[in-house]
Amino acid sequence: MSEPFTAYAFRVEILLPGAPAPLCDAAFAECDGLELSFDVRAVRDGGDLARQRLLAGPAAYGEVTLRRGMTAAFDLWDWCALVMRDPGVRADARIVVLAPDGTTERAVFLLARCLPVRLRAPRLDAVGGIVAIEELQLACEALTLARAGRPARPAPREQAQLVELDVHHARELADPVALPVNPSRLRVTRAEDGRATLRFELAFDAGEQADVRRRSEPVAAFAGRPAVRFRWGDFRFDGRITALEEELDAFAPDGRALRTAIALTILEDQPTRRAPT
């Protein structure tokens, strides 16, 4: 990989999984959008007019915009073409902040599982002779800052599970099936008869699988089972699936499903009583 020009104070590397070298071999002149925000919700406590209480929500990341002098390489266009052929392709990116010597790394921003959002060709001007600039916008699934001597460590994460139960809810009939992704929210409602209903949605893409149905089928297979258990950390809900809706909304040219969303409804169910012996 070529080193950045001396006037630049950072270096950008975009690496596809399994690739021996970074995708980009040129230095970017500008980088904007390294942004972390939280979905903060303000609630009021009745009778307290002078203060609000803040509830922390999930993090969100800005779209990173990169601009660089045009080079003879077409690697960014090749990456976008690859994503069009296979939307499951992701790339990791490193934005390295350099010391004035142009070599020493001061900090590294790690962008996980990036997708290109926008790629703009340079302006072509044969009269003015201006420097051609190419612009790339990136979206990422996570943004972390790694400093010298402080490697970034992802927090451990509990995965939600589904498991089949016998009709008596006395034992689990098979090993739990980990959900491909955790639901972003769980909705529990309780009817007049006291029984509760659990509703949640799952949205995921094909990932490393050729067809997203390979990831959704283990979940869809629970429909029609006499009893199931949803388990996520300390939360547990036993019942039977009364509705399972799957929506496929992205397809490859050969018809393979690439993205899907599943909506599940589980009705709380009383275990069947054992016959007296």
ABEGO torsion letter per residue (X at the ends): XBBBBAABABBBBBBBBGBABBABABBBABBBGBBBBBBBBBBBBBGBAABBBBBBBBBBBBBBBBBBBBBABAAAAAAAAAAAABAABBBBBBBBBBBAAGABBABBBBBBGBBBABBBBBBBBAAAGBBBBBBBBBBBABBBBBBBGBBBBBBBBBBBBBBBBBAAGABBABBBBBBABBBABBBBBBBAAGBBBBBBBBBBBAEABABAAAAAAAAAAABGBABBBBBBEABBBBEBBABBBBBBABBBAAGBBABBBBBBBBBBBBBBBBBBX
